[in-house]
Amino acid sequence: MLASFVTQPILSAATVKALEEQALAQCSDPDTLVKQAGFALAQQIQTLWPQAQRVAIFCGSGNNGADGYSLAQELHKAGVEVQLVALGQERSGTASMRRMRDACVALGLELSTTEQALSTAQLVVDAILGNGIRVGDFPDDYCHAIEAMNATEAPVLAVDAPTGVNLDTGQLHECAVKAQHTMAFIGYRLGHTTGLAAYYCGQVSLTSLGVATAGAAVKAVQIVAQSTCFLPRRPVHSHKGSQGHLLVIGGDEGMGGAALLAASAALYAGAGKVTVLTREAHLNGFLARQPELMVRCIADNTEIAPWLELADAVVLGPGLGRHAWGQSLFEQAFNTQKPLLCDADGIYWCQRLASSPRRASTVFTPHPGEAAHLLGEPTHWVQQHRFEALQRLMNKLRATIVLKGNGTLVSREQAPPLVLGCGNPGMAVAGMGDVLSGIIGALLAQGIVADKAAFWGAWWHGRTADLIAQQQGEVGLLPTKVIASLGEALLK
């Protein structure tokens, strides 16, 4: 499934710690990894901020602080002015931190207050807590420093993780550092890649410190690049009937655009035939905009079994509405034995009407708000626990889940979930999710199994949007532009 994609494993914090301990056990110098971390950080600073000649480094009392003190030594050797801020030093701290701090003192580096360090800093380094924290154990005396760091105009580099970000869950403490860049050590963790945690991490780079991760338990897999076209090659004798017939159900009064976007995207994603069941008021507009569609006008209480029988797959939900018309269509379509994608108002009706999971192949594509309703949690909980939310949705719906958002997550049966390293904020516009539904629906109609259709469709969607953003910027990145660019994106 992933042969044509460049991937990187995502590990748990406990796995990274165990790998670190195994590597240290083979080193004669207990500070080997800390020194390597300091050197790597110094090199990254030289690459990203070569003009920074005054650097403020905030060091905690653990091994993350040791990395900060190691960095301070490297920068001092390079002639950079370093201001050190020590936090939590009344605690004994780790042995490595104490050795690195003493080495800084021996070099004549003095400790500063938060205000002194930030007053002239051209770059701020967060080396306070590192690999994540548990809720409830955040030192209160750090909040002042974090608020001051977030208020400064200087860029912030986080060491392994911004302080206040739990990399395993993505949860944020009430005080959390907002970094422009994070240097991860040994391996990526979930919080580096998805949700609000990824936003707080900023751009993330990785250095392994020479620690091998082969054979380590993988929490998830991030997809960072595509090397070849992922769609199966069409036989020369293909015809419209062999490329799948997709049925799109939706478009109640005033919401025809959602169904039209999904149906149009399905055509551009390769479906041989697309039929839309929608309100009569939309007929002329649909045919004027996309004459390749077959549009059927559905009145209240219309039986749709004949169209369900003809379809190879179904997209249920775009613009379906939350009134009797949409409820009737949902009740008829949801239990079809055809592969089905459920989105938008389809998810709304599923929450209220579906008593048990479907037996046929099913894909749900909730955004965080819809996922929150399905789980009975607030939206901010989903954003800070995206991996757990994905697992709970899988358990509840017994289906393939595409949890949309920054670092979209795609579930897989008996395999670690996928995290998509594509997509951009320009996609935050009405109708973009309908396009995704149409793409995945087209792949389902072409006979691609649910988890592959979900993953390929979500990747294709985000990758196309990224290519458009590179050409025109993120503002004005419309769903219709993504639809029209789907074919071109496969060639790049």
C-alpha positions in Angstrom: 0.0 0.0 0.0 2.8 2.4 0.9 5.3 1.3 -1.7 5.1 4.4 -3.8 5.3 6.8 -0.8 8.1 8.1 1.3 7.3 7.4 4.9 8.7 8.0 8.4 7.8 6.1 11.6 6.2 7.9 14.5 7.2 6.6 17.9 5.9 7.0 21.5 7.9 9.0 24.0 8.5 5.8 26.0 10.0 4.1 22.9 12.3 7.1 22.2 13.5 7.1 25.9 14.2 3.3 25.7 16.1 3.7 22.5 18.1 6.5 24.1 19.0 4.4 27.1 20.0 1.5 24.9 22.3 3.8 22.9 23.8 5.3 26.0 24.6 1.9 27.5 27.0 1.4 24.6 28.8 4.7 25.1 31.8 5.3 27.3 30.8 8.9 27.8 27.4 9.3 29.4 27.0 12.8 27.8 27.6 11.6 24.3 24.0 12.1 23.1 23.7 15.4 24.9 26.9 16.7 23.2 25.6 15.5 19.8 22.3 17.2 20.5 24.1 20.5 21.3 26.2 20.3 18.1 23.1 19.5 16.0 21.2 22.4 17.4 24.1 24.8 16.8 24.2 23.6 13.2 20.5 24.1 12.7 20.7 27.6 14.1 23.5 28.4 11.7 21.4 27.2 8.9 18.1 28.8 9.8 19.2 32.0 11.6 22.8 32.7 10.6 22.3 36.4 11.6 21.5 35.5 15.2 24.4 36.7 17.3 22.5 37.0 20.6 20.7 33.9 21.7 18.6 33.4 24.9 18.5 29.7 26.0 16.0 28.7 28.7 17.1 25.5 30.4 15.1 23.2 32.7 16.5 20.8 35.3 16.3 17.6 33.2 18.0 16.2 30.1 16.3 18.8 27.9 18.1 21.4 29.9 21.3 19.5 29.5 20.8 19.8 25.7 20.3 23.6 26.2 23.5 23.9 28.2 25.4 21.8 25.6 24.1 24.1 22.9 25.3 27.1 24.9 28.8 25.8 24.8 28.8 25.2 21.1 27.4 28.7 20.4 30.0 30.3 22.8 32.8 28.6 20.9 31.4 30.1 17.7 31.5 33.6 19.1 27.7 33.9 19.7 26.6 35.9 22.7 24.6 33.5 25.0 22.2 34.5 27.7 21.2 31.5 29.9 18.0 31.3 32.0 17.9 28.5 34.5 14.5 27.2 35.5 13.7 24.7 38.2 17.4 24.6 39.3 16.4 24.4 42.9 15.6 20.8 42.1 18.5 18.5 42.0 18.1 17.8 38.3 19.8 15.1 36.2 23.4 14.3 36.4 23.9 15.2 32.8 22.2 18.6 33.3 24.5 19.4 36.2 27.6 18.5 34.3 26.6 20.6 31.3 25.7 23.5 33.5 29.0 23.3 35.3 30.8 23.3 32.0 29.0 26.5 31.0 30.0 28.2 34.3 33.6 27.1 33.6 33.4 29.0 30.3 32.3 32.1 32.1 28.6 32.0 31.0 26.4 33.7 33.5 22.8 33.2 34.3 20.3 35.9 33.4 16.7 36.7 34.3 14.0 36.1 31.8 13.7 39.9 31.1 17.4 40.4 30.7 17.8 37.5 28.3 14.8 38.4 26.1 15.6 42.2 26.0 18.2 41.8 23.3 17.7 38.2 22.0 17.6 37.6 18.3 16.7 34.0 18.9 15.1 32.2 21.8 15.7 28.5 22.6 13.3 26.5 24.6 15.1 23.7 26.4 12.9 23.5 29.5 10.9 20.3 29.5 11.3 18.5 26.2 9.7 15.1 25.4 6.3 16.0 26.8 4.6 16.2 30.2 1.7 14.6 32.0 -1.2 16.8 32.7 -1.0 18.1 36.2 2.7 18.1 36.7 3.6 21.4 35.0 5.8 23.6 37.3 3.9 26.8 37.9 7.0 28.9 38.0 7.6 28.2 34.3 4.5 30.1 33.2 6.0 33.5 33.5 9.0 32.5 31.3 6.7 30.8 28.7 4.4 33.8 28.5 7.4 36.1 28.0 8.9 33.8 25.4 5.6 33.8 23.4 5.4 37.6 23.6 8.9 38.2 22.2 9.3 39.1 18.5 12.4 36.8 18.2 11.8 33.4 16.7 11.7 30.4 19.1 13.5 27.1 18.6 12.2 24.2 20.7 14.4 21.4 21.7 12.6 18.1 21.0 9.3 19.6 22.0 7.9 23.0 22.9 7.4 23.1 26.7 3.8 22.4 27.6 3.2 20.1 24.6 2.6 16.4 25.3 3.9 14.7 22.2 2.2 11.4 22.9 -1.3 12.8 23.1 -1.0 16.3 21.5 -2.4 17.8 24.6 -1.4 21.3 25.6 -0.8 22.6 29.1 -2.5 25.9 29.9 1.0 27.4 29.4 2.8 26.2 26.3 5.6 27.6 24.1 4.7 28.5 20.6 7.8 27.6 18.5 8.6 28.5 15.0 10.8 25.5 14.7 11.3 22.3 16.7 14.3 20.0 16.4 13.2 16.4 17.2 15.7 13.9 18.4 15.9 10.1 17.6 12.3 9.9 16.2 9.2 11.8 15.4 6.2 11.6 17.8 2.6 12.1 17.2 2.5 15.6 18.5 5.1 16.7 16.0 2.7 15.9 13.1 -0.9 16.5 13.8 -3.4 18.9 15.5 -2.8 21.8 17.7 0.5 20.3 19.0 1.9 20.3 15.5 0.9 24.0 15.2 2.8 24.8 18.4 5.9 22.8 17.2 6.0 24.8 13.9 8.4 23.4 11.3 9.9 20.2 12.6 13.3 18.7 11.7 14.8 15.5 12.9 18.2 14.3 13.9 18.7 10.7 14.9 21.8 11.4 17.0 23.1 8.2 15.5 20.4 6.1 17.4 19.0 3.3 15.3 15.2 3.1 15.3 14.8 0.0 13.1 12.6 -2.6 14.7 11.2 -0.1 17.3 7.4 -0.2 17.9 5.7 2.2 15.6 2.8 4.3 16.9 1.8 5.7 13.5 3.3 6.3 10.0 3.7 9.7 8.5 3.5 10.1 4.8 5.9 12.9 3.7 6.2 12.5 0.0 4.9 10.7 -3.0 7.4 9.3 -5.5 5.1 7.8 -8.2 1.5 7.9 -9.3 -0.5 5.7 -6.9 -3.5 4.9 -9.1 -3.7 1.5 -10.9 -2.9 1.7 -14.6 -6.1 1.5 -16.7 -6.3 -1.4 -19.2 -6.4 -0.3 -22.8 -9.9 -1.8 -23.2 -11.4 0.4 -20.4 -14.8 2.0 -20.8 -17.0 4.1 -18.6 -18.7 1.0 -17.2 -15.4 -0.5 -16.0 -14.4 2.6 -14.1 -17.1 2.6 -11.5 -20.5 4.2 -11.1 -20.7 6.5 -8.1 -24.0 7.6 -6.5 -23.8 11.0 -4.7 -26.8 11.7 -2.4 -27.3 15.2 -1.0 -28.1 18.8 -1.8 -31.2 19.7 0.1 -32.8 23.1 -0.5 -30.1 25.8 -0.5 -27.2 23.3 -0.3 -26.9 22.0 -3.8 -23.3 23.2 -4.1 -22.0 20.6 -1.7 -23.4 17.7 -3.7 -22.2 19.3 -6.9 -18.6 19.7 -5.6 -18.5 16.1 -4.5 -19.9 14.8 -7.8 -17.6 16.9 -9.9 -14.6 15.9 -7.9 -15.6 12.2 -8.4 -15.5 12.7 -12.2 -12.1 14.4 -12.1 -10.9 11.5 -9.8 -11.6 9.0 -12.5 -15.2 7.6 -11.8 -16.6 6.4 -15.1 -20.2 7.5 -14.2 -21.6 9.7 -11.5 -25.3 10.0 -10.6 -26.5 12.6 -8.2 -29.8 12.4 -6.2 -30.7 15.9 -5.3 -33.5 18.4 -5.2 -35.3 19.4 -8.4 -34.3 23.0 -7.9 -30.7 22.2 -8.5 -31.2 20.3 -11.8 -30.5 23.1 -14.3 -27.5 24.4 -12.3 -25.9 21.0 -12.1 -26.2 20.3 -15.8 -25.0 23.8 -16.7 -22.0 23.5 -14.5 -21.1 19.8 -15.1 -23.1 18.2 -18.0 -21.2 14.9 -17.6 -23.3 14.2 -14.4 -26.5 12.2 -14.4 -28.9 14.2 -12.2 -32.0 12.7 -10.7 -34.6 14.9 -8.9 -35.7 13.4 -5.6 -38.9 14.6 -3.9 -40.0 13.8 -0.4 -40.3 10.1 0.4 -39.0 9.0 -3.1 -37.8 5.4 -3.1 -34.1 5.3 -4.2 -33.5 1.6 -4.3 -33.2 1.4 -8.1 -30.3 3.9 -8.1 -28.6 2.2 -5.1 -28.8 -1.1 -7.1 -27.0 0.4 -10.1 -24.2 2.1 -8.1 -20.8 0.6 -7.3 -20.3 3.0 -4.4 -22.2 5.7 -2.6 -21.3 9.1 -1.2 -23.9 10.1 1.4 -24.1 13.4 3.2 -22.8 16.5 1.3 -25.6 19.1 1.7 -28.0 16.3 2.8 -29.6 18.6 5.3 -31.1 18.0 8.7 -34.8 17.8 7.8 -37.2 15.0 6.8 -35.9 14.8 3.2 -32.4 14.1 4.3 -33.5 11.7 7.0 -35.5 9.6 4.5 -32.5 9.4 2.1 -30.1 8.5 4.9 -32.4 5.7 6.2 -32.6 4.2 2.7 -29.0 4.6 1.7 -27.0 3.9 4.9 -27.7 0.2 5.0 -26.9 -0.6 1.4 -24.4 -3.3 0.9 -22.4 -1.1 -1.5 -19.1 0.6 -0.3 -20.2 3.9 1.2 -18.6 7.2 2.3 -20.4 9.1 5.0 -19.7 12.8 5.6 -21.2 16.1 6.7 -25.0 15.7 7.3 -24.6 12.0 6.8 -22.5 11.9 10.0 -25.3 14.0 11.7 -27.9 11.4 10.8 -25.6 8.5 11.6 -25.2 9.8 15.2 -29.0 9.8 15.6 -30.3 7.0 13.5 -27.7 4.3 13.0 -28.1 1.6 15.7 -25.2 -0.5 14.6 -22.1 -0.4 12.4 -22.4 -1.2 8.7 -21.2 -4.5 7.5 -20.2 -3.3 4.1 -17.0 -1.2 3.5 -17.5 2.3 5.0 -15.4 5.4 5.2 -16.2 8.3 7.6 -14.5 11.7 7.0 -15.3 13.8 10.1 -13.7 17.2 10.8 -12.9 17.7 14.5 -16.3 19.2 15.3 -18.1 16.2 13.8 -15.8 13.8 15.5 -16.5 15.6 18.8 -20.3 15.1 18.3 -19.8 11.4 17.5 -17.7 10.9 20.7 -19.6 13.1 23.0 -16.5 15.3 23.7 -15.8 19.0 23.1 -14.0 19.9 19.9 -10.9 21.1 21.7 -10.5 17.6 23.3 -10.4 16.0 19.8 -7.8 18.5 18.7 -5.6 17.7 21.7 -6.1 13.9 21.6 -6.3 13.2 17.9 -4.8 9.7 18.1 -7.1 8.6 20.9 -10.1 10.2 19.1 -9.2 8.2 15.9 -9.1 5.0 17.8 -12.4 5.6 19.6 -14.1 6.5 16.3 -12.8 3.2 14.8 -14.1 1.3 17.8 -17.5 2.9 17.6 -18.1 3.0 13.9 -16.2 -0.2 12.9 -15.2 1.7 9.7 -12.2 3.4 8.1 -11.8 6.9 9.6 -10.3 10.0 8.0 -10.0 12.5 10.8 -9.5 15.8 9.0 -7.4 18.7 10.1 -3.8 19.7 10.4 -2.0 16.4 10.0 -5.0 14.4 8.8 -5.2 10.9 10.3 -6.3 7.8 8.4 -7.1 4.6 10.2 -6.1 1.2 9.0 -7.2 -2.3 10.1 -4.5 -4.0 12.2 -1.8 -1.5 11.3 -0.6 1.8 12.7 -2.6 4.8 11.4 -1.3 7.1 8.8 -0.5 10.8 9.2 -0.6 12.9 6.1 2.2 15.4 5.7 0.3 17.4 3.1 -2.4 20.1 3.1 -2.3 23.7 4.1 -4.4 26.4 5.9 -5.7 27.6 2.5 -8.0 24.6 2.5 -10.0 26.0 5.4 -12.9 27.0 3.1 -16.4 25.8 2.7 -16.7 22.9 0.2 -13.2 21.5 0.6 -14.5 18.5 2.5 -17.1 17.8 -0.2 -14.3 17.6 -2.7 -12.5 15.0 -0.5 -15.7 13.0 -0.3 -16.0 12.9 -4.0 -12.4 11.9 -4.5 -12.6 9.0 -2.1 -16.0 8.0 -3.4 -14.6 7.8 -6.9 -11.8 5.5 -5.7 -14.3 3.3 -3.9 -16.4 3.1 -7.1 -13.3 2.0 -9.0 -13.0 -1.0 -6.7 -10.2 0.2 -4.4 -10.6 -1.1 -0.8 -11.7 1.3 1.8 -8.5 2.0 3.7 -6.5 2.5 0.5 -9.2 4.7 -1.0 -9.3 6.8 2.1 -5.6 7.3 2.3 -5.0 7.8 -1.4 -7.9 10.2 -1.7 -6.9 12.3 1.3 -3.3 12.4 0.1 -4.4 13.4 -3.5 -6.6 16.1 -2.1 -4.0 17.6 0.2 -1.2 17.3 -2.4 -3.2 19.0 -5.1 -4.0 21.9 -2.7 -0.3 22.2 -1.8 0.7 22.5 -5.4 -1.9 25.2 -6.0 -0.7 27.1 -2.9 2.9 27.0 -4.3 1.6 28.7 -7.5 -0.8 31.2 -6.1 -0.6 31.3 -2.4 -3.1 30.0 0.2 -5.6 32.8 0.0 -8.3 32.1 -2.6 -7.6 28.4 -2.8 -11.0 27.3 -3.8 -12.4 23.8 -4.0 -13.3 24.2 -7.7 -9.6 24.9 -8.3 -8.6 21.7 -6.5 -11.0 19.7 -8.6 -9.7 21.1 -11.8 -6.1 20.4 -10.8 -6.5 16.8 -9.7 -5.2 15.3 -12.9 -2.3 17.7 -13.1 -1.2 16.9 -9.6 -0.6 13.2 -10.5 2.0 14.3 -13.0 4.2 16.2 -10.5 
